[in-house]
Amino acid sequence: MGKRVRIGDNGRPLADRRTRTLRKTSFPGGIDASDGDVPGHCTRALDPGSHPAPLPFARPDIGEDEIAEVVSCLRSGWLGTGPRCAQFEADFATHLGGDVACISVNSATAGLHLAVEAFGIGPGDEVIVPVHTFTATAEVVRYVGADPVFVDVEPGSLNIDVSKIEAAVTPRTRAIIPVHYAGLACDMAAILKIARRHDLRVIEDAAHALPTTFNGTRIGALGSDATVFSFYVTKTLATGEGGMLVTRNAEVAKRAKVMRLHGINRDVFDRYRTGGNWYYEVIAPGFKYNLTDMAAAIGLHQLRRLNEMHRRRQQIAEAYLARLADLPLRLPLRARAGDLHSWHLFPVRLTEGAGLSRDALVDSLAAAGIGTSVHYMPLHLHPYWRDSCHLAPEGFPVSTAAYEALVSLPIYSKMTDEDVDRVIAACHDALGRETGR
Ligand SMILES: *Cc1c(COP(=O)(O)O)cnc(C)c1O
């Protein structure tokens, strides 16, 4: 029924392979549920007949340590939220320099929802979000009955246009949710200043921003009220599904912990640790947003390998920046000197004179067996947001124009030098120039 095609590690659709067991099956990219990276949706499905084997748009980098830890977790008998989640939270706090509460959750969407809820945002309130993002950034505002207010992005970074935030502030505005698009930090100094001036909370959607820094400080350790990371399969640290809510606000941390697990005032691991006391009380209609220890088992080792994985992404980004520079493409900005870009994404934009449409470039790369995606079709072009918030493309000229020219190239630590060469060569072929090598 579903027309989603899953590609095996030899590049053939898995449906063609009757003898494969689940145990042996691998799903390059593992792209299956969110962020628009769904084959046949935003992501261009690969042509399984092409040679050499298709290069997927994204693919998690899972090492033997992650695998062994998941096996240990399974053998331990504690699969749900327990010691590995506690360790992952502690390690994540250490990674950010300590002094923060880290609350593991089963997705960034859950973490954003918990943050918005914990700040008491509700019906009648407004929250400022960039229009050029994944729908989760705005949908959590709806979860609590509030209204997102969309702001266009800056032409260079495609991050929220700081100069347009104040015009969107009204007496009903309660918070701003900036998104560090592709992994390049927003101007957090300016955003925090505006927030202070208008008494607004700042909740960073840091789904792309591990390990990103702003002015030398890691995202998650700045002065905002909360920061939320995603560990979805395509992100820079992947646990399958997962996320982390980070805050320095003790009240918010307490509320989020309770709401993460059914509004129960003690978590299940606490009850277990304190001698199996069965007693608990429900103090609010909470959610089921806790992370599993199986996912945390993966996360523990992904975090240890984060710097190594990031170095590889950086190398790939440098190769693209150097060797695509002579093509009619607008390349993503580097972080400022001394700062880190996470390079979760490498979005390029065709320039006016490219003589090729975005869709033609996507098709040309797909014909060469290269998976791509588009980040994003802006929210104002999606029927739900367009109609429920009465949004028109003219209101968001930068995002609208960017969308028409955008293609995200593959960038992930499992890519070999040959993979990188192949993407660069295919871009040169598509754009009708020499192969720039
Ligand atoms: C991936 C993503 C999310 C959602 O993350 P999940 O962990 O899948 O819930 C939110 N915002 C942005 C910008 C994302 O890319």
The ligand as an SDF file (V2000), in Angstrom:
LIG
                    3D

 15 15  0  0  0  0  0  0  0  0999 V2000
   14.1200   17.2930   13.3780 C   0  0  0  0  0  0  0  0  0  0  0  0
   13.5690   18.6190   13.7850 C   0  0  0  0  0  0  0  0  0  0  0  0
   12.6270   18.7550   14.8130 C   0  0  0  0  0  0  0  0  0  0  0  0
   11.9510   17.5990   15.4350 C   0  0  0  0  0  0  0  0  0  0  0  0
   12.7880   16.6570   15.9700 O   0  0  0  0  0  0  0  0  0  0  0  0
   12.1680   15.2580   16.4090 P   0  0  0  0  0  0  0  0  0  0  0  0
   13.2100   14.6980   17.3360 O   0  0  0  0  0  0  0  0  0  0  0  0
   11.9930   14.4410   15.1630 O   0  0  0  0  0  0  0  0  0  0  0  0
   10.8840   15.5350   17.0960 O   0  0  0  0  0  0  0  0  0  0  0  0
   12.2660   20.0250   15.2220 C   0  0  0  0  0  0  0  0  0  0  0  0
   12.7790   21.1110   14.6210 N   0  0  0  0  0  0  0  0  0  0  0  0
   13.6500   21.0330   13.6190 C   0  0  0  0  0  0  0  0  0  0  0  0
   14.1940   22.2880   13.0120 C   0  0  0  0  0  0  0  0  0  0  0  0
   14.0560   19.7820   13.1440 C   0  0  0  0  0  0  0  0  0  0  0  0
   14.9010   19.6890   12.1100 O   0  0  0  0  0  0  0  0  0  0  0  0
  1  2  1  0
  2  3  1  0
  2 14  2  0
  3  4  1  0
  3 10  2  0
  4  5  1  0
  5  6  1  0
  6  7  2  0
  6  8  1  0
  6  9  1  0
 10 11  1  0
 11 12  2  0
 12 13  1  0
 12 14  1  0
 14 15  1  0
M  END
$$$$
